[in-house]
Amino acid sequence: MGDVAMTVPVIRAMVAQSRSLGTTVKITIVSRPFFKPFFDGIPNVDFFAVDVKERHKGFFGLLKLYSDLKKINIDAVADLHNVLRSQIIRTLFLLSGIKVAATDKGRAEKKALTRAENKVFQPLKTMVERHVETFKKLGFSVDLSLPNFPEKAFLSEEILRISGKKDNFKWIGIAPFAQYESKVYPLDLMQNVVDNLALKSNTKIFLFGGGKEETEKLNTLAKQRENIVVVAGKLKFNQELQLISNLDIMLSMDSGNAHIAAMLGIKVITLWGATHPFAGFAPFNQPLENCLTSDREKYPLLPTSVYGNKKVEGYEDVMRSISVESIVKKINLVLNH
């Protein structure tokens, strides 16, 4: 989800800048149907939903996908995912004479950043910058120095029944989960963060997650307080995006919710455990100081993983080195600016 969200600022900028130059670029996003709402409202952008469960499943499904895409009369292919399936599709287009380019994910550099011995601890290009380079290979110049973001979404009555009216409240989103445990801030400490933030009468907190287990944990964090709303399971995905676009700030792990909020122009505070923003996955257009990282003096092997899927003995509690006080202080500081 985060990978797709990181493409959105690039697509939005490319379309806007081509229009300002008097040229027309039509972009077709090829992805799973779930991600279509990310691109809604961007001019000249169509969405092609890939049916990975039936029509486009397996190798022969990829051939059907290629055949389906050929009917669009594509002039160029930008492979922003660069995995086996997209590599096959772009190769088929290349063999048919279509210009193609792929995002260099910098795998060797990321390996050097996360290895235990001879670690090269330095910031790498962000994925957004890498996507810009991909379009440059195809002859398109994209400038992200002055990004534009969509207007805050209109909140329907259905959403307002869950969120309530904003009025003079500060709306704080919190997404306390991630795909891997090594990227999740301990729930007992997150409880203290939530408790501290909820003390202010002008603050409303929205807890994001999904599935039965996460929803139960969110309900525990909320403690049935009036100014805390568990969003999980109550809104459709596109409605969640609309709600997020109205937040004042989002607190997230190194996860998809951080990138969703960032693509909508929302201020984001992120917490980093086994991973690190230097790997290129810091949320778009957010200052590095908004990325709160685990203590590398105490845990010198950090980061131990690019995606958080590797476990290192003795590093299970790295996120406990990020204090509750530092998180609350950072949120209040950003909110008051």
C-alpha positions as CSV (number, residue, x, y, z in Angstrom):
1,M,0.0,0.0,0.0
2,G,2.8,2.4,0.9
3,D,4.6,1.6,-2.4
4,V,1.6,2.7,-4.4
5,A,1.0,5.8,-2.2
6,M,4.5,6.9,-2.9
7,T,3.8,7.1,-6.6
8,V,0.9,9.5,-6.2
9,P,2.8,12.8,-5.6
10,V,4.9,12.0,-8.7
11,I,1.9,11.3,-10.9
12,R,0.1,14.4,-9.6
13,A,3.1,16.6,-10.3
14,M,3.8,15.2,-13.7
15,V,0.2,15.8,-14.9
16,A,0.0,19.3,-13.4
17,Q,3.4,20.4,-14.9
18,S,2.6,19.0,-18.3
19,R,-0.7,20.9,-18.4
20,S,1.1,24.1,-17.3
21,L,3.4,23.7,-20.3
22,G,0.4,23.3,-22.6
23,T,1.0,19.6,-23.3
24,T,-1.3,16.7,-22.6
25,V,-0.1,13.5,-20.9
26,K,-2.6,10.7,-20.3
27,I,-1.5,8.2,-17.6
28,T,-3.0,4.8,-17.0
29,I,-2.3,3.4,-13.6
30,V,-2.1,-0.4,-13.7
31,S,-2.7,-1.9,-10.2
32,R,-5.0,-3.8,-7.9
33,P,-8.6,-2.3,-7.8
34,F,-8.2,-1.6,-4.1
35,F,-5.8,1.3,-4.9
36,K,-8.0,3.2,-7.3
37,P,-9.1,5.8,-4.7
38,F,-5.5,7.0,-4.4
39,F,-5.7,8.4,-7.9
40,D,-9.3,9.7,-8.0
41,G,-9.5,13.3,-8.9
42,I,-6.1,13.6,-10.7
43,P,-6.8,14.9,-14.2
44,N,-5.9,12.8,-17.3
45,V,-5.3,9.7,-15.1
46,D,-7.2,6.5,-15.8
47,F,-7.1,3.4,-13.7
48,F,-6.8,-0.2,-15.1
49,A,-7.7,-2.7,-12.4
50,V,-5.6,-5.9,-12.6
51,D,-7.6,-9.1,-11.9
52,V,-4.9,-11.2,-10.2
53,K,-7.4,-13.8,-8.9
54,E,-8.9,-14.7,-12.2
55,R,-8.3,-13.2,-15.7
56,H,-4.7,-12.0,-15.0
57,K,-3.6,-14.8,-12.7
58,G,-0.4,-16.7,-13.4
59,F,1.9,-16.5,-16.5
60,F,-1.0,-16.9,-19.0
61,G,-2.9,-14.2,-17.1
62,L,0.1,-11.9,-17.6
63,L,-0.2,-12.5,-21.4
64,K,-3.9,-11.6,-21.2
65,L,-2.9,-8.5,-19.2
66,Y,-0.4,-7.5,-21.9
67,S,-3.0,-8.0,-24.6
68,D,-5.6,-5.9,-22.6
69,L,-3.1,-3.1,-22.1
70,K,-2.1,-3.1,-25.8
71,K,-5.6,-2.0,-26.7
72,I,-5.0,1.3,-24.8
73,N,-2.4,2.3,-27.4
74,I,0.4,3.0,-24.9
75,D,3.3,5.1,-26.0
76,A,5.6,4.3,-23.0
77,V,5.7,2.1,-20.0
78,A,7.0,3.2,-16.6
79,D,7.5,0.2,-14.3
80,L,7.4,1.7,-10.8
81,H,7.2,-1.6,-9.1
82,N,10.0,-3.6,-10.7
83,V,9.0,-7.1,-9.6
84,L,8.8,-10.2,-11.7
85,R,5.3,-9.7,-12.9
86,S,5.8,-6.1,-14.0
87,Q,9.2,-7.0,-15.5
88,I,7.5,-9.6,-17.7
89,I,4.9,-7.0,-18.9
90,R,7.4,-4.3,-19.6
91,T,9.6,-6.8,-21.5
92,L,6.7,-7.8,-23.7
93,F,6.1,-4.1,-24.5
94,L,9.8,-3.6,-25.1
95,L,9.8,-6.4,-27.6
96,S,6.8,-4.8,-29.4
97,G,8.8,-1.6,-29.9
98,I,7.4,0.5,-27.0
99,K,9.8,2.6,-24.9
100,V,10.1,1.3,-21.3
101,A,11.8,2.3,-18.1
102,A,11.9,0.8,-14.6
103,T,12.5,2.2,-11.1
104,D,15.9,1.3,-9.7
105,K,15.2,0.2,-6.2
106,G,18.8,0.5,-5.1
107,R,18.9,-3.0,-3.6
108,A,22.7,-3.1,-3.3
109,E,22.7,0.2,-1.4
110,K,19.9,-0.9,0.9
111,K,21.8,-4.1,1.6
112,A,24.9,-2.1,2.6
113,L,22.7,0.1,4.9
114,T,21.2,-2.8,6.7
115,R,24.0,-5.4,7.0
116,A,25.7,-6.0,10.3
117,E,29.3,-5.7,9.2
118,N,30.8,-2.9,7.2
119,K,27.5,-1.0,7.4
120,V,27.3,2.1,5.2
121,F,25.1,4.4,7.2
122,Q,24.0,7.2,4.9
123,P,20.7,8.4,3.5
124,L,19.7,6.9,0.2
125,K,17.5,8.3,-2.5
126,T,13.9,8.3,-1.6
127,M,11.5,6.1,-3.6
128,V,9.8,9.2,-4.8
129,E,13.1,10.5,-6.2
130,R,13.7,7.1,-7.9
131,H,10.3,7.3,-9.6
132,V,11.1,10.8,-10.9
133,E,14.3,9.3,-12.4
134,T,12.2,6.6,-14.1
135,F,10.0,9.2,-15.8
136,K,13.1,11.2,-16.8
137,K,14.4,8.1,-18.7
138,L,11.2,8.3,-20.7
139,G,11.7,12.0,-21.5
140,F,9.5,13.5,-18.8
141,S,10.8,16.1,-16.3
142,V,9.1,16.1,-13.0
143,D,9.8,18.8,-10.3
144,L,8.7,18.0,-6.8
145,S,10.2,21.1,-5.1
146,L,6.8,22.8,-4.8
147,P,4.4,19.9,-4.5
148,N,0.6,20.4,-4.8
149,F,-1.9,18.5,-2.8
150,P,-5.6,18.0,-3.1
151,E,-8.1,20.1,-1.1
152,K,-9.4,18.6,2.1
153,A,-12.2,16.2,1.1
154,F,-15.8,16.9,1.8
155,L,-17.1,14.8,4.7
156,S,-20.4,13.1,4.0
157,E,-23.1,12.7,6.6
158,E,-22.0,9.0,6.8
159,I,-18.5,10.0,7.8
160,L,-19.6,12.8,10.1
161,R,-21.7,10.2,12.0
162,I,-18.4,8.5,12.9
163,S,-16.1,11.5,13.2
164,G,-18.4,14.3,14.4
165,K,-17.9,17.9,13.2
166,K,-14.4,19.2,13.3
167,D,-15.3,22.7,14.7
168,N,-12.2,23.9,16.7
169,F,-10.9,20.4,17.4
170,K,-7.4,19.3,16.5
171,W,-7.8,16.0,14.7
172,I,-5.0,13.5,15.3
173,G,-4.8,10.3,13.4
174,I,-2.9,7.3,15.0
175,A,-2.1,4.2,13.0
176,P,-0.3,2.0,15.5
177,F,0.2,-1.1,13.4
178,A,2.5,-2.3,10.6
179,Q,3.0,-5.4,8.6
180,Y,5.9,-6.6,10.7
181,E,6.2,-6.6,14.5
182,S,9.7,-5.0,14.4
183,K,8.0,-1.8,13.1
184,V,5.2,-1.6,15.8
185,Y,5.6,0.6,18.8
186,P,4.8,-1.4,22.0
187,L,1.2,-1.1,22.8
188,D,1.7,-0.4,26.5
189,L,3.8,2.7,25.5
190,M,1.3,3.6,22.7
191,Q,-1.4,3.5,25.4
192,N,0.6,6.2,27.3
193,V,0.9,8.3,24.1
194,V,-2.8,8.1,23.5
195,D,-3.6,8.8,27.2
196,N,-1.4,11.9,27.1
197,L,-2.8,13.3,23.9
198,A,-6.4,12.7,25.0
199,L,-6.0,14.9,28.0
200,K,-6.5,18.1,25.9
201,S,-10.2,19.0,25.6
202,N,-9.7,20.4,22.1
203,T,-8.2,17.2,20.8
204,K,-9.9,14.4,18.9
205,I,-8.0,11.2,18.2
206,F,-8.8,8.7,15.4
207,L,-7.4,5.2,15.6
208,F,-6.8,3.4,12.3
209,G,-6.3,-0.3,11.6
210,G,-8.0,-3.3,10.2
211,G,-9.2,-6.7,11.0
212,K,-10.7,-8.2,14.2
213,E,-7.5,-8.4,16.2
214,E,-6.3,-4.9,15.5
215,T,-9.8,-3.5,16.1
216,E,-9.9,-5.1,19.6
217,K,-6.5,-3.6,20.4
218,L,-7.7,-0.2,19.2
219,N,-10.8,-0.4,21.4
220,T,-8.5,-1.1,24.4
221,L,-6.4,2.0,23.5
222,A,-9.6,4.1,23.2
223,K,-11.0,3.1,26.7
224,Q,-14.4,4.3,25.5
225,R,-13.3,7.9,25.8
226,E,-15.5,10.5,24.0
227,N,-12.7,12.2,22.2
228,I,-11.2,9.0,20.8
229,V,-12.8,7.3,17.7
230,V,-11.9,3.8,16.5
231,V,-12.2,4.1,12.7
232,A,-11.4,0.5,12.0
233,G,-14.3,-1.4,10.4
234,K,-16.6,1.6,10.3
235,L,-15.8,3.3,7.0
236,K,-15.0,2.2,3.5
237,F,-11.5,2.7,2.3
238,N,-12.2,5.8,0.2
239,Q,-14.1,7.3,3.2
240,E,-11.0,6.7,5.3
241,L,-8.9,8.6,2.8
242,Q,-11.4,11.5,3.0
243,L,-11.2,11.5,6.8
244,I,-7.4,11.4,6.7
245,S,-7.3,14.4,4.4
246,N,-9.0,16.4,7.1
247,L,-6.6,15.4,9.9
248,D,-4.2,18.0,11.4
249,I,-1.5,15.3,11.9
250,M,-1.0,11.6,11.6
251,L,1.2,9.5,13.9
252,S,2.2,6.3,12.2
253,M,4.7,3.5,12.1
254,D,6.9,3.0,9.0
255,S,3.8,1.8,7.2
256,G,1.3,2.5,4.5
257,N,-0.8,5.0,6.6
258,A,2.2,7.3,6.8
259,H,2.5,7.5,3.0
260,I,-1.3,7.9,2.5
261,A,-1.4,10.9,4.9
262,A,1.7,12.3,3.2
263,M,0.3,12.0,-0.3
264,L,-2.7,14.0,0.9
265,G,-0.5,16.8,2.3
266,I,-1.0,15.9,6.0
267,K,1.8,16.4,8.5
268,V,3.2,13.0,9.5
269,I,5.2,11.8,12.5
270,T,6.7,8.4,12.0
271,L,8.2,5.9,14.5
272,W,11.0,3.6,13.3
273,G,12.2,0.4,14.9
274,A,14.2,-2.1,12.9
275,T,13.9,0.1,9.8
276,H,15.2,3.6,9.2
277,P,14.2,6.6,7.0
278,F,17.6,6.5,5.4
279,A,16.5,3.5,3.3
280,G,14.3,5.9,1.3
281,F,10.9,5.2,2.7
282,A,10.4,8.4,4.7
283,P,7.0,10.0,4.0
284,F,6.9,12.4,1.1
285,N,7.6,16.1,1.8
286,Q,8.1,15.6,5.6
287,P,11.1,16.9,7.5
288,L,13.5,14.3,8.7
289,E,13.1,15.4,12.3
290,N,9.5,14.2,12.1
291,C,11.0,10.6,11.8
292,L,11.6,9.4,15.4
293,T,14.1,6.6,15.3
294,S,15.3,4.0,17.8
295,D,18.5,4.7,19.6
296,R,21.5,3.7,17.5
297,E,24.0,4.2,20.3
298,K,22.2,1.5,22.3
299,Y,21.5,-0.6,19.2
300,P,24.4,0.1,16.7
301,L,23.3,-2.5,14.1
302,L,20.2,-0.4,13.3
303,P,18.8,-0.5,10.8
304,T,18.7,-4.2,10.6
305,S,16.2,-4.5,7.8
306,V,14.8,-2.5,4.8
307,Y,11.2,-3.7,5.3
308,G,11.2,-4.9,8.9
309,N,10.9,-8.6,8.0
310,K,14.3,-9.7,9.6
311,K,14.6,-10.5,13.3
312,V,17.9,-9.9,15.1
313,E,18.5,-11.4,18.5
314,G,18.6,-8.8,21.2
315,Y,16.9,-6.2,19.1
316,E,13.3,-7.1,19.9
317,D,12.7,-4.0,22.1
318,V,14.5,-1.3,20.0
319,M,11.4,0.8,19.8
320,R,11.3,1.1,23.6
321,S,14.2,3.5,23.2
322,I,11.8,6.0,21.7
323,S,10.2,7.7,24.7
324,V,6.6,8.5,25.1
325,E,7.5,12.0,26.1
326,S,9.5,12.6,22.8
327,I,6.5,11.5,20.7
328,V,3.9,13.6,22.6
329,K,6.3,16.6,22.5
330,K,6.9,16.3,18.8
331,I,3.2,16.0,18.0
332,N,2.4,19.1,20.1
333,L,5.2,21.0,18.5
334,V,4.1,20.2,15.0
335,L,0.4,20.9,15.8
336,N,1.2,24.3,17.2
337,H,3.2,25.5,14.2
